[in-house]
């Protein structure tokens, strides 16, 4: 079953949003990508309102089954962290209002999922996003590519594994999914262990 994930790279000036459909075999297809922009000289509440309205429209238009968001890190510039955290709160609110669970992923988790290397540069991430989605060129600006990377990472790491319900015993289909996920993760794990 294909899953649709909306990924968000939160930012006050540029908030990247990418939507992908991911099949059980991990093949990802671009659905939509955009950047919600606000002016630096706007009052904070107006910037958050514009971003919130944009996210609400995209969630309603594309109807994802999952939302993925970059986890905020305090090691950045304090002003950047505050803006990113505020936008993240708006995104979490709109996802929760629609009954959607949100996956939070660190930048290194996203980079590792997309490139196989947790300290990859933005250019490498963009190039791999283009390759995974079969695009002629990386999405621009980098916020757009990052949002798509977050969505793909979420689908590959969590959203494509069927939920095991009931007695806790996995059905044969769920066992096959879990086995496929483990096999797909092994090359990345092997690379990490050899370092």
C-alpha positions in Angstrom: 0.0 0.0 0.0 1.3 3.4 -1.0 1.7 6.0 1.8 1.6 9.7 1.4 3.9 11.7 3.6 4.1 15.5 3.9 7.5 16.6 5.1 8.2 20.0 6.6 11.6 21.9 6.9 10.5 24.5 9.4 11.7 28.1 9.1 10.2 31.6 9.5 11.6 33.1 6.3 11.4 29.9 4.2 9.4 26.9 5.3 10.0 24.0 2.9 7.1 21.6 2.3 7.3 18.4 0.3 4.8 15.7 -0.4 5.8 12.2 -1.6 4.0 8.9 -2.2 6.1 5.9 -1.1 5.4 2.4 -2.2 6.1 -0.7 0.0 9.2 -1.4 -2.1 10.5 2.1 -1.0 10.0 3.7 -4.4 9.2 7.3 -3.8 7.3 9.7 -6.2 7.1 13.4 -6.0 3.6 14.7 -5.5 4.2 18.4 -4.6 6.9 20.7 -3.3 6.8 24.3 -2.3 8.3 26.9 0.0 6.1 29.1 2.2 7.8 32.5 2.4 7.4 35.3 4.9 9.1 38.7 5.0 11.5 39.5 7.7 9.8 42.8 8.5 6.4 41.3 9.1 5.3 41.0 12.8 6.0 37.6 14.2 2.3 36.7 14.6 1.6 37.6 11.0 4.5 35.4 9.8 3.2 32.4 11.9 -0.3 33.0 10.6 0.8 33.0 7.0 2.8 29.8 7.5 -0.1 28.2 9.4 -2.5 29.1 6.7 -0.2 27.7 4.0 0.4 24.4 5.9 -3.4 24.0 6.5 -4.1 24.5 2.8 -1.4 22.0 1.8 -2.6 19.4 4.4 -6.2 19.7 3.2 -5.2 19.7 -0.5 -2.8 16.7 -0.5 -4.3 14.7 2.4 -1.2 12.9 3.7 -1.4 9.9 5.9 1.7 11.0 7.8 3.6 14.2 8.6 7.3 14.4 9.1 9.1 17.4 10.7 12.8 18.2 11.3 13.5 18.1 15.0 14.7 21.5 16.4 18.3 21.7 17.7 19.4 24.2 20.2 23.0 24.3 18.9 22.0 26.7 16.2 21.7 30.5 16.5 19.2 31.3 19.3 17.0 33.5 17.0 16.9 30.7 14.4 16.0 28.1 17.0 13.2 30.2 18.3 11.7 30.8 14.9 12.1 27.2 13.9 10.5 26.0 17.2 7.6 28.4 16.7 6.9 27.2 13.1 7.3 23.6 14.4 4.6 24.3 16.9 2.3 25.6 14.2 2.9 22.5 12.1 2.3 20.2 15.1 -1.0 21.9 15.8 -2.3 21.6 12.3 -1.3 17.9 12.0 -2.9 17.1 15.4 -6.0 19.0 14.4 -6.4 16.6 11.5 -5.6 13.5 13.5 -2.2 13.0 11.9 0.8 11.7 13.9 4.0 13.5 13.4 7.4 11.9 13.1 10.3 14.1 14.3 13.7 13.4 12.7 17.1 14.9 13.4 19.1 16.4 10.5 21.6 13.6 10.8 18.9 10.9 10.7 17.5 12.4 7.5 21.0 12.7 5.9 21.8 9.1 6.9 18.5 7.8 5.5 18.9 9.7 2.2 22.7 9.5 1.6 23.9 6.8 3.9 26.0 9.4 5.7 24.8 11.4 8.7 27.1 14.4 8.1 26.4 14.8 4.3 26.3 18.3 2.9 23.1 20.0 1.7 24.3 19.6 -1.9 24.6 15.8 -1.5 21.2 15.6 0.1 19.6 17.5 -2.8 21.4 15.3 -5.3 20.1 12.1 -3.6 16.6 13.5 -3.3 16.6 14.2 -7.1 17.9 10.7 -7.7 15.4 9.0 -5.4 12.5 10.9 -6.9 13.8 10.5 -10.5 14.1 14.3 -11.1 16.2 16.0 -13.6 17.7 18.4 -11.0 17.6 18.8 -7.2 14.6 20.8 -6.0 15.4 24.5 -5.3 15.9 26.2 -2.9 17.5 23.8 -0.4 14.5 24.1 1.9 12.4 22.4 -0.7 14.9 19.5 -1.1 15.2 19.2 2.7 11.4 18.9 3.1 11.3 16.1 0.6 14.3 14.4 2.3 12.4 14.6 5.6 9.3 13.0 4.0 11.3 10.3 2.3 13.2 9.5 5.5 10.0 9.2 7.5 8.4 6.9 5.0 11.5 4.7 4.8 12.2 4.6 8.5 8.7 4.3 10.0 5.6 4.9 7.9 6.1 1.9 5.5 6.1 -0.7 8.3 2.6 -1.9 8.9 1.2 -1.6 12.4 1.0 -4.8 14.3 -2.3 -4.9 16.1 -4.5 -7.3 18.0 -2.7 -10.0 19.8 0.7 -8.6 18.9 1.5 -11.4 16.5 2.4 -10.2 13.0 0.5 -11.5 10.0 2.6 -13.1 7.2 2.3 -9.8 5.2 3.5 -7.8 8.2 6.4 -10.3 8.7 7.4 -9.9 5.1 7.3 -6.1 5.4 9.5 -6.2 8.5 12.0 -8.5 6.9 12.2 -6.3 3.8 12.8 -3.2 6.1 15.6 -5.1 7.9 17.2 -6.2 4.6 17.0 -2.6 3.3 18.6 -1.2 6.5 21.5 -3.7 6.5 23.8 -2.0 3.9 23.6 1.2 5.9 24.3 -0.6 9.1 27.2 -2.4 7.6 28.7 0.9 6.4 28.3 2.4 9.9 30.0 -0.6 11.5 32.9 -0.5 9.2 33.7 3.1 10.0 
